[in-house]
């Protein structure tokens, strides 16, 4: 829950309003309805959706989602350190006038006053963000999954400087170079798979 929360917030803070909810959705669906965690994620999902609709000039959709997001977040001020009060105040303005909004107007999301960001994310948070952004922009999701698995193995073996760790985080962080990073990840995954296949072949009879 904590990693998904931070990943979605970091994606949102990067201006990816549409993609942010995908980081929260799996965790949200697994929570009991009406719990504080479920209400928080449900409210944040609708908050980001409301902003997305507003920036797409869908006033009716933005207003409806803003109203329900405010309801879900009611009573959660300060929960998990999230700036819920600021978020609800902004949603109130969106309900009043969803036609006068630009992406830059949307408030950042923070935990204990600190905005989660892609460029400071720990690996597991960055991995969630990488998966979400791969889906959002049509990159090979299976490739990302393989790279993340190899990165985790390297981290478990104490290899903090693994190229898989670096490139997965770069994929999440480097919007302007994401295509190049994806290509490099593909090359590393291909080499790793070939090496593992060679090792398996040594023990075949």
C-alpha positions as CSV (number, residue, x, y, z in Angstrom):
1,X,0.0,0.0,0.0
2,X,2.7,2.5,1.0
3,X,4.8,1.8,-2.1
4,X,1.8,2.1,-4.4
5,X,0.6,5.3,-2.7
6,X,4.0,6.9,-3.2
7,X,4.3,5.7,-6.8
8,X,0.9,7.1,-7.8
9,X,1.7,10.4,-6.1
10,X,5.1,10.6,-7.8
11,X,3.5,9.9,-11.2
12,X,0.8,12.5,-10.5
13,X,3.4,15.0,-9.4
14,X,5.2,14.5,-12.7
15,X,2.1,15.8,-14.5
16,X,0.8,12.3,-15.5
17,X,-2.7,12.8,-14.3
18,X,-4.2,10.1,-16.4
19,X,-1.6,7.4,-15.5
20,X,-1.5,8.0,-11.8
21,X,-4.6,6.0,-10.9
22,X,-3.1,2.8,-12.4
23,X,-0.4,2.8,-9.6
24,X,-3.2,2.8,-7.0
25,X,-5.8,0.6,-8.6
26,X,-4.6,-2.9,-7.7
27,X,-4.0,-2.0,-4.0
28,X,-7.4,-0.2,-3.9
29,X,-9.3,-3.2,-5.3
30,X,-7.8,-5.5,-2.7
31,X,-8.9,-3.3,0.3
32,X,-12.1,-3.8,2.3
33,X,-14.7,-1.2,1.3
34,X,-15.0,1.8,3.6
35,X,-11.6,1.3,5.4
36,X,-9.5,4.5,5.6
37,X,-7.0,3.1,3.2
38,X,-9.7,2.3,0.7
39,X,-11.3,5.7,1.0
40,X,-8.0,7.4,0.6
41,X,-7.0,5.6,-2.6
42,X,-10.6,5.8,-3.9
43,X,-10.6,9.6,-3.3
44,X,-7.1,10.0,-4.9
45,X,-8.1,8.0,-7.9
46,X,-11.2,10.2,-8.5
47,X,-9.2,13.3,-7.7
48,X,-6.7,12.6,-10.5
49,X,-9.5,11.6,-12.8
50,X,-11.3,14.8,-12.1
51,X,-8.2,16.9,-13.0
52,X,-7.7,14.8,-16.1
53,X,-11.3,15.5,-17.3
54,X,-11.0,19.2,-16.4
55,X,-7.8,19.5,-18.5
56,X,-9.6,17.7,-21.3
57,X,-12.4,20.3,-21.1
58,X,-15.0,17.7,-19.9
59,X,-16.6,20.0,-17.3
60,X,-19.5,17.6,-16.4
61,X,-17.1,14.7,-15.8
62,X,-14.7,16.8,-13.8
63,X,-17.5,18.2,-11.6
64,X,-19.0,14.8,-10.8
65,X,-15.7,13.2,-10.0
66,X,-14.6,16.2,-7.9
67,X,-17.8,15.9,-5.9
68,X,-17.4,12.2,-5.2
69,X,-13.6,12.5,-4.5
70,X,-14.3,15.2,-1.8
71,X,-16.8,12.8,-0.2
72,X,-14.3,9.9,-0.1
73,X,-11.6,12.1,1.3
74,X,-13.8,13.6,4.0
75,X,-12.5,12.9,7.5
76,X,-9.1,11.8,6.3
77,X,-7.2,15.0,7.0
78,X,-3.6,14.2,7.7
79,X,-4.2,10.4,7.2
80,X,-0.9,8.7,6.2
81,X,0.6,12.2,6.1
82,X,-1.1,13.1,2.8
83,X,-2.2,16.7,2.2
84,X,-5.8,15.7,2.1
85,X,-7.1,19.1,3.3
86,X,-5.4,21.0,0.5
87,X,-6.6,18.4,-2.0
88,X,-10.3,18.7,-0.8
89,X,-10.1,22.5,-0.9
90,X,-8.9,22.4,-4.5
91,X,-11.7,19.9,-5.3
92,X,-14.2,22.3,-3.9
93,X,-13.0,25.0,-6.4
94,X,-13.2,22.4,-9.2
95,X,-16.8,21.6,-8.3
96,X,-17.6,25.3,-8.4
97,X,-16.0,26.0,-11.8
98,X,-14.4,23.0,-13.6
99,X,-13.9,25.1,-16.8
100,X,-11.2,27.4,-15.5
101,X,-8.2,25.0,-14.9
102,X,-4.8,24.4,-16.4
103,X,-2.5,21.5,-15.4
104,X,-0.2,23.9,-13.6
105,X,-3.0,24.9,-11.3
106,X,-3.4,21.5,-9.8
107,X,-1.9,21.1,-6.3
108,X,1.0,18.7,-5.7
109,X,0.5,15.7,-3.6
110,X,2.7,15.4,-0.5
111,X,3.4,13.0,2.4
112,X,4.4,14.8,5.6
113,X,5.0,17.9,3.4
114,X,7.4,16.2,1.0
115,X,6.2,15.5,-2.6
116,X,7.0,12.0,-3.7
117,X,9.0,12.3,-7.0
118,X,10.1,9.9,-9.7
119,X,13.7,11.1,-9.6
120,X,14.1,10.3,-5.8
121,X,12.0,7.1,-5.7
122,X,13.4,4.0,-4.1
123,X,13.5,0.9,-6.4
124,X,10.1,-0.7,-5.6
125,X,8.3,2.6,-6.0
126,X,10.2,3.3,-9.3
127,X,9.3,-0.2,-10.5
128,X,5.6,0.4,-10.0
129,X,5.9,3.7,-11.8
130,X,7.9,2.1,-14.7
131,X,5.1,-0.5,-15.2
132,X,2.4,2.2,-15.2
133,X,4.2,4.4,-17.6
134,X,5.0,1.4,-19.9
135,X,1.3,0.7,-20.1
136,X,0.4,4.3,-20.5
137,X,2.7,4.9,-23.5
138,X,2.6,1.5,-25.2
139,X,6.0,0.1,-24.3
140,X,6.6,-3.7,-23.9
141,X,5.2,-4.5,-20.5
142,X,6.7,-8.0,-20.5
143,X,10.1,-6.6,-21.1
144,X,9.7,-4.3,-18.1
145,X,8.5,-7.2,-15.9
146,X,11.6,-9.2,-16.9
147,X,13.9,-6.3,-16.2
148,X,12.3,-5.7,-12.8
149,X,12.7,-9.3,-11.9
150,X,16.4,-9.3,-12.8
151,X,16.8,-6.0,-10.9
152,X,15.3,-7.6,-7.8
153,X,17.6,-10.6,-8.1
154,X,20.6,-8.3,-8.3
155,X,19.5,-6.3,-5.3
156,X,19.0,-9.5,-3.3
157,X,22.5,-10.4,-4.2
158,X,23.8,-7.0,-3.0
159,X,24.3,-5.6,-6.5
160,X,23.0,-2.1,-6.0
161,X,24.8,-0.9,-9.2
162,X,23.0,-3.4,-11.4
163,X,22.2,-2.0,-14.9
164,X,18.7,-3.4,-14.5
165,X,18.2,-1.4,-11.3
166,X,19.6,1.8,-13.0
167,X,17.6,1.4,-16.2
168,X,14.3,0.5,-14.6
169,X,14.6,3.7,-12.6
170,X,15.7,5.7,-15.6
171,X,12.7,4.4,-17.6
172,X,10.4,5.9,-14.9
173,X,12.3,9.1,-14.6
174,X,13.6,10.0,-18.1
175,X,10.5,11.1,-20.0
176,X,12.5,12.5,-22.9
177,X,14.8,9.5,-23.2
178,X,12.3,6.7,-22.4
179,X,12.5,5.1,-25.8
180,X,16.3,4.9,-25.7
181,X,16.2,3.5,-22.1
182,X,13.6,0.9,-23.2
183,X,16.0,-0.2,-26.1
184,X,18.9,-0.6,-23.7
185,X,16.7,-2.6,-21.3
186,X,15.8,-4.8,-24.2
187,X,19.4,-5.4,-25.0
188,X,20.3,-6.2,-21.3
189,X,17.3,-8.6,-20.9
190,X,18.2,-10.4,-24.2
191,X,21.8,-10.9,-23.0
192,X,20.7,-12.1,-19.6
193,X,18.2,-14.5,-21.0
194,X,20.8,-15.9,-23.4
195,X,23.3,-16.3,-20.6
196,X,20.8,-18.1,-18.5
197,X,19.8,-20.4,-21.4
198,X,23.5,-21.2,-21.9
199,X,23.9,-22.2,-18.2
200,X,20.8,-24.4,-18.4
201,X,22.3,-26.1,-21.4
202,X,25.4,-27.1,-19.5
203,X,23.3,-29.4,-17.3
204,X,21.2,-31.0,-19.9
205,X,22.0,-34.6,-20.8
